[in-house]
Amino acid sequence: MISNEFIDYYELLQLSPNADAETIERVFRHLAKKFHPDNAESADPDRFRQIVVAHQTLANPETRAGYDAKYQDYWNRKWGLASEASNRSAFSDDQVTRERLLSLLYVQRRRNMGNPGMGEVEIARLLCSQPELVEFHLWYLKAKGWVERLDGGQMAITALGVDQVEQSQHRISPNPLLEAHYPFGMDAEKDVINLLQGRRG
């Protein structure tokens, strides 16, 4: 069962996760009667089927124990999302990462018009970032019209993206972008270009 398919059976049955077997049975009978397909006033076949599956899962101690483990994992991840959403610095870090990403693609196109694109894995390595985060940032930049996917699958900056970089005067800084993983000299842009050309050599 993957997270986007997870159904909170306790929420569905309007139960506490600590509900005992008697409470589960009582609530199930009430809801099953209410949403049964034969109920002319409040029939809901889809919800009725979900309620039956929820009852079958929670009424059996073994299946309930297995479900509870998934339930706990599900809510741990949900609370992780809530914690990340409240972390203001994470959002400013995202903005900086997008600026660096756009700057990389700017330099790549400016120095190599014949091969202006970069692969997502390559971008992630150069930014020292997780591939799934790079995927998010590329989605955003693509939706803004600042990057495009080339026929070969690589990502490249667009004319609008070039305007964005130049208007914002973005620069690739050796300290936040490369210094931690690549001991380059003071000329950061030249070092990035050498790295990019070397990877394609």
Residue pairs with C-beta under 8 A, 6 or more apart in sequence:
1 70
3 74
3 77
6 70
6 74
7 50
7 54
8 71
8 74
9 15
9 53
9 54
9 57
9 58
9 67
9 71
10 16
10 17
10 19
10 58
10 71
12 50
12 51
12 54
13 24
13 27
13 28
13 31
13 51
13 54
13 55
13 58
14 27
14 31
15 23
15 24
15 27
15 58
17 68
17 71
19 27
19 58
21 59
24 55
24 58
24 59
25 59
28 51
28 54
28 55
28 59
31 51
32 48
32 51
32 52
32 55
33 39
34 42
35 42
35 43
35 44
35 45
35 47
35 48
35 51
36 43
36 48
37 43
37 45
37 48
56 63
57 63
57 64
57 67
58 64
58 67
84 90
94 133
94 136
94 137
96 176
97 127
97 129
97 133
97 137
98 137
98 140
98 141
99 168
99 170
100 127
100 170
100 172
100 176
100 177
101 123
101 127
101 134
101 137
101 138
101 141
102 141
102 146
102 147
102 157
102 161
102 164
102 165
102 170
103 165
103 170
103 171
103 172
104 118
104 123
104 126
104 127
104 172
104 192
105 116
105 118
105 123
105 147
105 155
105 156
105 157
105 161
106 157
106 161
106 162
106 165
106 170
107 172
107 189
107 192
107 193
107 196
108 116
108 117
108 118
108 156
108 157
108 196
109 116
109 156
109 157
109 162
111 193
111 196
111 197
112 196
112 197
112 200
115 200
116 150
116 156
116 157
117 150
117 152
117 154
117 155
117 156
118 126
118 154
118 155
118 156
118 196
119 153
119 154
119 155
120 131
120 134
120 135
120 138
120 155
121 131
122 199
123 134
123 138
123 155
124 130
124 131
124 133
124 134
126 177
126 178
126 192
126 195
127 134
127 177
128 177
128 180
128 181
138 147
138 155
141 147
141 161
142 148
142 149
142 155
144 160
144 164
145 158
145 160
145 161
146 157
146 158
146 160
146 161
146 164
147 155
147 156
147 157
147 158
147 161
148 155
148 156
148 157
148 158
149 155
149 156
150 156
157 165
171 189
172 178
172 188
172 189
172 192
173 188
174 184
174 186
174 188
174 191
177 188
177 192
178 184
178 188
178 191
178 192
182 191
182 195
184 191
184 192
185 191
